[in-house]
Amino acid sequence: MNKILVCAALLVLSVGASAQALWRGVPAGATVAQVSALVPEALPAPADTPASADGRVLLHIPRVELVDADFAVDFAFEQDKLTRVVLQAHTDSATQARAIAQRLTASLRSSYGLEISTKSRQEPLTPGIDRKWSYRRASVHLQVVEGTVVRLRYGAEATRPSSPL
């Protein structure tokens, strides 16, 4: 009997460990109710919130402080399953956006290691940052867009079908 309990416990732990954790450990594929339970400050998004490339935003946090900056957080769902968490900060200047992005980069590197891609432009007219991390079947994408917007996306990576060979 003990062997069965140990096997069942290991199975439950392995299923949980393989889940794609997004921001604050919320697993990809979670329902609105599950996200609300894990992140109680997430409020229902207004009904007229349009769907975006990230999916349909159903939950929203108006303000979260991260690296000394205020971010809005959107939880995007497809077919009632969480697919992305998008954090976005609007700044007053490109210099401020780059500084926030640099602080985020340092934090993300300490959590996920070196990024898998970096496209940083140093020209003063296009102060963009575009960096990606991949960690345990989840991706993290940091961008400075439109010069003054810092966007951080957490998403589940698509699983690859196994090869028949």
LUMDREN-620515 format. One line per 8 residues: number of its first residue (from 1); their letters; for each residue x, y, z of C-alpha. Coordinates in steps of 0.05 Angstrom, whole numbers, plus 5000, padded with zeros to 4 digits. Example, Ala and Ser with C-alpha at 12.3 -4.5 7.8 and 13.67 -1.06 7.14 Angstrom:
<sites>
1	as	5246,4910,5156 | 5273,4979,5143;
</sites>
This chain:
<sites>
1	mnkilvca	5000,5000,5000 | 5057,5048,5017 | 5089,5036,4949 | 5024,5056,4914 | 5020,5120,4955 | 5093,5137,4940 | 5082,5125,4866 | 5019,5168,4865;
9	allvlsvg	5055,5224,4902 | 5113,5222,4853 | 5065,5223,4794 | 5029,5284,4821 | 5096,5320,4834 | 5122,5304,4764 | 5059,5329,4730 | 5063,5394,4770;
17	asaqalwr	5137,5403,4756 | 5127,5397,4681 | 5075,5452,4679 | 5097,5515,4644 | 5100,5567,4699 | 5090,5638,4675 | 5093,5702,4716 | 5089,5691,4792;
25	gvpagatv	5087,5616,4781 | 5018,5616,4749 | 5016,5556,4702 | 5001,5561,4629 | 4933,5532,4614 | 4903,5555,4680 | 4831,5577,4680 | 4807,5646,4700;
33	aqvsalvp	4786,5618,4768 | 4854,5586,4780 | 4891,5650,4762 | 4845,5690,4807 | 4860,5643,4864 | 4935,5647,4854 | 4936,5723,4840 | 4879,5753,4881;
41	ealpapad	4894,5824,4859 | 4877,5806,4787 | 4810,5837,4769 | 4763,5820,4712 | 4782,5861,4651 | 4729,5907,4621 | 4682,5869,4575 | 4700,5914,4516;
49	tpasadgr	4774,5896,4520 | 4793,5876,4450 | 4828,5811,4434 | 4901,5821,4415 | 4956,5779,4385 | 4968,5753,4456 | 4896,5727,4463 | 4835,5753,4498;
57	vllhiprv	4851,5792,4562 | 4803,5769,4616 | 4841,5790,4678 | 4880,5854,4692 | 4922,5885,4747 | 4924,5961,4739 | 4989,5972,4776 | 5046,5928,4800;
65	elvdadfa	5113,5955,4821 | 5172,5919,4789 | 5244,5944,4788 | 5222,6012,4814 | 5171,6022,4757 | 5096,6015,4752 | 5070,5961,4705 | 5000,5941,4684;
73	vdfafeqd	4990,5866,4679 | 4944,5830,4629 | 4927,5756,4632 | 4910,5732,4562 | 4869,5670,4549 | 4853,5627,4489 | 4796,5577,4494 | 4791,5594,4569;
81	kltrvvlq	4863,5573,4582 | 4918,5622,4602 | 4969,5630,4545 | 5006,5695,4562 | 5019,5745,4617 | 5038,5813,4591 | 5068,5867,4635 | 5073,5937,4606;
89	ahtdsatq	5101,6003,4632 | 5094,6070,4598 | 5151,6118,4611 | 5164,6192,4599 | 5227,6182,4558 | 5267,6132,4518 | 5324,6139,4569 | 5277,6120,4625;
97	araiaqrl	5250,6060,4585 | 5320,6035,4571 | 5339,6041,4645 | 5278,6000,4666 | 5294,5949,4612 | 5366,5943,4636 | 5343,5931,4708 | 5293,5879,4683;
105	taslrssy	5348,5846,4642 | 5392,5839,4703 | 5335,5809,4743 | 5315,5762,4687 | 5387,5739,4677 | 5392,5722,4751 | 5328,5680,4745 | 5335,5649,4676;
113	gleistks	5408,5657,4656 | 5432,5689,4592 | 5381,5706,4540 | 5375,5663,4477 | 5372,5725,4433 | 5389,5798,4438 | 5373,5853,4389 | 5392,5918,4422;
121	rqepltpg	5400,5980,4381 | 5445,6035,4407 | 5425,6090,4359 | 5394,6149,4396 | 5335,6152,4348 | 5314,6079,4358 | 5328,6061,4430 | 5300,5991,4424;
129	idrkwsyr	5313,5929,4465 | 5289,5860,4444 | 5311,5801,4488 | 5285,5731,4497 | 5294,5676,4548 | 5270,5604,4546 | 5262,5566,4610 | 5226,5500,4623;
137	rasvhlqv	5180,5505,4562 | 5163,5577,4577 | 5188,5639,4542 | 5202,5708,4568 | 5206,5766,4519 | 5229,5836,4540 | 5221,5894,4491 | 5224,5969,4490;
145	vegtvvrl	5174,5989,4437 | 5155,6057,4409 | 5214,6085,4448 | 5179,6093,4515 | 5140,6029,4527 | 5172,5971,4565 | 5136,5905,4550 | 5150,5839,4584;
153	rygaeatr	5113,5777,4558 | 5111,5710,4591 | 5084,5654,4548 | 5081,5579,4540 | 5125,5551,4486 | 5090,5504,4438 | 5108,5432,4451 | 5141,5397,4393;
161	psspl	5109,5333,4367 | 5153,5272,4376 | 5188,5247,4315 | 5165,5179,4288 | 5237,5159,4279;
</sites>
